[in-house]
Amino acid sequence: MIRVRTLLLSLLLAVPFASALADEYADTIKLFQNTEPSARLFNSSYGYAVFPTIGKGGFVVGGAYGTGRVYTKGAYVGDTSMTQLTIGAQLGGQAYSQMIFFENKKAFDEFTSGNFEFGAQASAVAITAGASAQAGTTGVSAGASGTQEHATTAAQFNKGMAVFTVAKGGLMYEASIGGQKFSYKKN
């Protein structure tokens, strides 16, 4: 009887956190939908991966980690996680949100194949000043604008993917190399 009560109490306490987590994904998607240049990609992309928060830190050796969800045609289809290991001159920590848009089914299939990795020289379009992340596909130009609302960086697909970040907080000095590795689990 005590176990049943404990289980019920635990479930009742967990419900608000589950909806808060769902709201975190919805809020992050809304942020990117209301910000150029990522806004226009929601209608033209095959799908996307959203990471509400990726935490990053380092002192000579660094790392980053975040969990996310993958969507096609606006429907949630699976979970993803990102890990990153970097080495080089770096100091500090930061948190950022990240969106990866898939131009077509081929790019989506490549990302969801199980273990996808962006190379060390990859970059992302930073939507706010000071945002940075070593993510994207080789050759995507990185840039920053003064505010989220007035981002002027052109959105481009490279090898079927386009990556955008929005800084959430922190300060990171970084001149390092490393790549992001993603795992995927179908819903």
N, C-alpha and C positions, 0 to 999 in steps of 0.2 A: 504493500500500500504506500509506503514511504517512497519507494522508487517511482511509482506511478505519479505521485504528486510532484516529485522532483522533476520528472520528465515533462509533465504538463507545465510546470512553472518555467522551466528552461525554454520550452517552445513559445510560451507567451512572451517571455523576455526577448526572444530572438526575432519575433515578427517585426517590431519596429526597425530593427537593424537591416532586415532583408529589404524592406521598402526603401530605406535610406540608401542602400547599395544600388537598388534599381534606379532611384532618383539620381544618383551620382552619374550613372551611364546616360540617362536622359538629359541631364543638365550639361554634360560634356558634349553630347551630340548637338544640343541646341546652341551651345557656344560656337561650335564650328559651323553650324548652319547659318548663324547670324554674322559670320565674319568672312569677308572676302580675303583671299581668293578661294578658300575651301568651300564656300557656300554653293557655288555652281556645280561642284563635283558630285553632290548628293543625287542629283537627277540624272547625270550622265554616266556615272560609274556602275559597274556590275555589282560592287559591294564595297564594304569597308571594315576595318578593324578599329575599335576605339579603346583607348587606354586612359581612364579618368586620371590616374596618378601614377607616374613613374618616379621612383625615388632614386637619386644618383648621388654618390659621394666618392671622394678619393683623396689620397695623400700618396703620391708616386704611383701606387697601384689603386685602381678604383673599380667600382662596379655600379650597376644599376639593375633594378628589378621592377616589374609591374605586371598586373594582370588585366586582361581585357576581354572583350566580346567581339565576335565576328558577325556581320550582318550581310545578307543579300536581299535586294529589293525591299529594304526596311525591316526584314524579318530576322530575328536572332537565330543563328544556325550553329553556334559553337563558342567555345572558350579558348582563349589564347593567353600565353604568358611570354614575357620578354626578359631575357637576361643579357647582361653586357659585362665584359671584363675589359678594362683599359690599362695601359701602362704608359708612363711618360710623366712629364711635368703637369701636375694637377693638384689642386688643393681646394677643399670646400665641399659643399653639398647643395643640391637643389631638387626641386620637384617640378614636374611639368606634365601636361596632358599631351597625348599624341593620337593622331588619326592617320591611318594608312588607307588610301583609296586604291581599289583594284579596277583598272580600266576595262578588263574583259574577263571572261571565264578562265582563260589560260593563266592570267596573273593570279586570280583567285585560287585556282587549283594548285599553282606553284606554292603559294603561301600556306595553304591548308594541307599540303602533302605530309605534314608531320613535323619536320625540323627544317625550317627555312632560316636563312641567315643573310643579313646585309653585310657587305664588305667593310673593311676598315676605313676606306676613303669615302664612304657614303655620307650624304648630308641631307638636311631637311629644311623646308621653308619655315622660318621662324615668324610667327604672326605678331608677336609683340617684341618690343625692343628688349634686348638682353636675353631672349630665349635662345637656347642652343641645344642641340642633341646630335649625336653621331648616329643618325638613322636616315634611311632613304635608300635610293638605288644609285649606283655610281653615275655621277654626272648631273644629278639634279642640283640646280643652283640654290644656294642658301641665301636668305636675305632677311631683313627685319624692317618693320615699319614702326612708326611712333606709337600707335595704339592699335588695339584689336579692331576697332571699328573702321580704321582708315588704312588697313593693310593694302599695299599696292603691288606686292610681289606677284608675278605671274604664276599661275598654277600650270604645271606641266607634268605629264606622265613620262617616266623613263623606265624602259623595260616593263611597261604595264602597271607601274605603281607610282603614286605621288604621296609624299609624307609631309605632314604639317605638325608643328608643335606650338603650344602656348605655355609660357612660363607661369608657374604658380607661386614660386617663391624660392628663396635661397640665393646663394652666390657661389659660383664655381669658376675658378681659373683653370683652364685646361689647354694643354698642347700635347695631346696624347693620341695613341692609336688603339683601336679596338673595333669590334663589330657587335651588332645586336643579333641575338639568336632567338627565334620564336618557336614555340611549340603550339600545337593545335589539338583540340579534342572536340569532336562533333557533338552537338547537343542531343 
